[in-house]
Amino acid sequence: MLEVVPLSSTVETSLGTIDTASSEADERIVDAAVRCLLRLGIQKTSVGDVARAAGVSRGTVYRYFGDKASLVEAGLTRIATDFVRSSEASVRRRRTLAGQVGEAAVFITRHAGDPRFAIATPGEEEHLVAVLLSTQAEALLDAWVRFWDPFLLAAEARGEVRAGLDRRQTGEWIVRSLITFSFLPSVSVDLDDDRAVRHYVGRQVVDGLTT
């Protein structure tokens, strides 16, 4: 089961600043929403399902989240936050931007079919990135672009990328490139070979930022 990351009243995550109650009931509800979304999917998950899974009344769920849309968004945000945080540890182990982006690409290819991040859809399971791109594409893109900002700033300080690089545009280029590893096969790179993926990303995605 996907590990649930506790949320404080205001949390800065890779998906942005999230304001949420810090109470135990709130935590149980979000945790339950995650379990229901992974098991039932967005369409089939109901407020009643989440209330039963959390061991609270429907009224309690509505008091914290207002409606199903807000509840689903909180659950997706939690799953997405866990997804990004799961990749961040590997990314931070690398000391160069090429290594960091390469490691992110490896993480995505390894976890493309990971059931921890698969949200049930009618007839099949769908990867988290696909779900978020279809429901919260702009928010997802903006969040991941901001995720890369400190890495790009550090790379500029180390002289790995040209000075004055537009970090927001560069971050979007990186994110758009990485997203393709979730959906598209490759005709020139063995995506099951981590070294090949890292080399490809370093040469094709990052090298162009130095000139």
C-alpha positions as CSV (number, residue, x, y, z in Angstrom):
1,M,0.0,0.0,0.0
2,L,1.2,3.5,-0.8
3,E,2.7,5.2,2.2
4,V,0.7,8.2,3.3
5,V,2.7,11.3,4.0
6,P,1.2,13.3,6.9
7,L,0.0,16.7,6.0
8,S,0.3,19.7,8.3
9,S,-2.1,22.7,8.2
10,T,0.0,24.3,5.4
11,V,2.3,22.1,3.3
12,E,4.6,23.1,0.5
13,T,4.7,20.1,-1.8
14,S,5.8,19.6,-5.4
15,L,2.2,20.2,-6.3
16,G,2.1,23.5,-4.6
17,T,1.0,24.9,-1.2
18,I,-1.8,22.9,0.2
19,D,-4.0,24.3,3.0
20,T,-5.6,21.5,4.9
21,A,-6.7,20.8,8.5
22,S,-4.2,19.0,10.6
23,S,-6.7,17.0,12.6
24,E,-6.6,13.3,12.9
25,A,-10.0,13.0,11.2
26,D,-8.8,14.9,8.2
27,E,-5.8,12.6,7.9
28,R,-8.0,9.5,8.1
29,I,-10.3,10.9,5.4
30,V,-7.5,11.7,3.0
31,D,-5.9,8.3,3.6
32,A,-9.2,6.6,3.0
33,A,-9.7,8.6,-0.2
34,V,-6.3,7.4,-1.5
35,R,-7.3,3.8,-0.8
36,C,-10.6,4.1,-2.5
37,L,-9.2,5.9,-5.6
38,L,-6.6,3.2,-6.1
39,R,-9.1,0.4,-5.6
40,L,-12.3,1.9,-7.2
41,G,-11.1,4.8,-9.4
42,I,-12.4,8.3,-9.6
43,Q,-15.8,7.7,-11.0
44,K,-16.8,4.9,-8.7
45,T,-15.4,6.4,-5.5
46,S,-18.2,7.9,-3.5
47,V,-18.3,10.1,-0.4
48,G,-19.9,7.1,1.4
49,D,-17.1,4.8,0.4
50,V,-14.5,7.2,1.8
51,A,-16.5,7.7,5.0
52,R,-16.8,4.0,5.6
53,A,-13.1,3.4,4.9
54,A,-12.1,6.3,7.2
55,G,-14.6,5.2,10.0
56,V,-16.4,8.5,10.0
57,S,-19.8,9.8,9.0
58,R,-20.6,11.2,5.6
59,G,-21.3,14.5,7.4
60,T,-17.7,14.6,8.7
61,V,-16.4,14.1,5.2
62,Y,-18.5,16.9,3.9
63,R,-17.5,19.2,6.8
64,Y,-13.8,18.8,5.8
65,F,-14.1,18.7,2.0
66,G,-17.5,20.1,1.0
67,D,-18.1,17.9,-2.0
68,K,-16.8,14.8,-3.9
69,A,-14.7,16.9,-6.2
70,S,-12.7,18.5,-3.4
71,L,-12.3,15.1,-1.8
72,V,-11.0,13.5,-5.0
73,E,-8.6,16.4,-5.6
74,A,-7.2,15.9,-2.0
75,G,-6.7,12.2,-2.7
76,L,-5.0,12.7,-6.1
77,T,-2.8,15.4,-4.6
78,R,-1.7,13.0,-1.8
79,I,-0.9,10.3,-4.4
80,A,0.9,12.7,-6.7
81,T,2.9,14.1,-3.8
82,D,4.0,10.6,-2.8
83,F,4.9,9.9,-6.4
84,V,7.1,13.0,-6.7
85,R,8.6,12.5,-3.2
86,S,9.5,8.9,-4.1
87,S,11.5,10.2,-7.1
88,E,13.1,13.1,-5.2
89,A,15.4,10.9,-3.1
90,S,17.0,9.4,-6.2
91,V,17.2,12.7,-8.0
92,R,19.0,14.4,-5.1
93,R,21.6,11.6,-5.0
94,R,23.0,12.9,-8.3
95,R,25.3,15.8,-8.3
96,T,24.8,17.1,-11.9
97,L,21.7,18.3,-13.7
98,A,22.2,15.6,-16.4
99,G,22.4,13.0,-13.7
100,Q,19.3,14.3,-11.9
101,V,17.1,14.5,-15.0
102,G,18.4,11.1,-16.0
103,E,17.5,9.6,-12.6
104,A,14.0,11.1,-12.9
105,A,13.6,9.5,-16.3
106,V,14.7,6.1,-14.9
107,F,12.2,6.5,-12.0
108,I,9.4,7.1,-14.4
109,T,10.3,4.2,-16.7
110,R,10.6,1.9,-13.7
111,H,7.3,3.0,-12.2
112,A,5.2,3.2,-15.3
113,G,3.3,0.1,-14.3
114,D,3.7,0.3,-10.5
115,P,0.4,-0.6,-8.9
116,R,1.1,1.8,-6.0
117,F,0.5,4.6,-8.5
118,A,-2.2,3.0,-10.6
119,I,-5.6,4.5,-10.3
120,A,-8.5,2.3,-11.3
121,T,-10.4,3.3,-14.4
122,P,-13.3,1.5,-16.1
123,G,-12.0,-1.8,-17.2
124,E,-8.4,-1.2,-16.3
125,E,-5.8,0.5,-14.2
126,E,-4.3,3.8,-15.4
127,H,-1.0,5.3,-14.4
128,L,-1.1,8.3,-12.1
129,V,0.5,10.7,-14.6
130,A,-2.2,9.8,-17.2
131,V,-5.0,10.4,-14.8
132,L,-3.6,13.8,-13.7
133,L,-2.9,14.9,-17.3
134,S,-6.5,14.2,-18.1
135,T,-7.9,15.9,-15.0
136,Q,-5.4,18.4,-13.7
137,A,-2.9,18.9,-16.5
138,E,-2.1,22.6,-16.0
139,A,-1.7,22.2,-12.2
140,L,0.5,19.1,-12.7
141,L,2.7,20.8,-15.3
142,D,3.1,23.9,-13.1
143,A,4.0,21.8,-10.0
144,W,6.6,19.7,-11.8
145,V,8.1,22.8,-13.4
146,R,8.5,24.4,-10.0
147,F,10.0,21.1,-8.7
148,W,13.0,21.6,-11.1
149,D,13.6,25.2,-10.3
150,P,16.1,24.7,-7.4
151,F,17.9,22.1,-9.4
152,L,18.3,24.4,-12.3
153,L,19.4,27.3,-10.1
154,A,22.1,25.0,-8.6
155,A,23.2,23.9,-12.0
156,E,23.6,27.5,-13.2
157,A,25.7,28.2,-10.1
158,R,27.9,25.2,-10.9
159,G,28.3,26.4,-14.5
160,E,26.5,23.4,-16.0
161,V,24.0,25.5,-17.9
162,R,24.3,28.9,-19.5
163,A,23.9,31.9,-17.3
164,G,20.5,33.7,-17.4
165,L,18.6,30.6,-18.5
166,D,14.9,31.0,-18.2
167,R,14.3,28.4,-15.5
168,R,10.6,28.2,-15.9
169,Q,10.8,27.5,-19.7
170,T,13.7,25.1,-19.1
171,G,11.8,23.3,-16.4
172,E,8.8,22.9,-18.7
173,W,11.0,21.4,-21.4
174,I,12.4,18.9,-18.9
175,V,9.0,18.0,-17.6
176,R,7.5,17.6,-21.1
177,S,10.4,15.4,-22.0
178,L,10.1,13.3,-18.9
179,I,6.4,12.8,-19.3
180,T,6.9,11.0,-22.6
181,F,8.8,8.3,-20.8
182,S,5.5,7.3,-19.2
183,F,3.6,6.7,-22.5
184,L,5.8,6.4,-25.5
185,P,8.1,3.5,-26.5
186,S,11.5,4.3,-27.9
187,V,12.9,3.3,-31.3
188,S,16.5,4.1,-30.3
189,V,16.9,3.5,-26.6
190,D,16.2,0.4,-24.5
191,L,14.0,1.9,-21.8
192,D,14.6,-1.2,-19.6
193,D,18.3,-0.3,-19.5
194,D,18.9,2.3,-16.8
195,R,22.3,3.3,-18.1
196,A,21.0,3.8,-21.6
197,V,18.1,6.0,-20.4
198,R,20.5,8.1,-18.3
199,H,22.9,8.6,-21.2
200,Y,20.1,9.4,-23.6
201,V,18.6,12.0,-21.3
202,G,22.0,13.6,-20.6
203,R,22.8,13.9,-24.3
204,Q,19.4,14.8,-25.8
205,V,17.6,16.6,-23.0
206,V,20.2,18.4,-21.0
207,D,23.2,19.0,-23.2
208,G,21.4,21.6,-25.2
209,L,21.0,23.8,-22.2
210,T,24.7,24.6,-22.1
211,T,24.9,26.5,-25.4
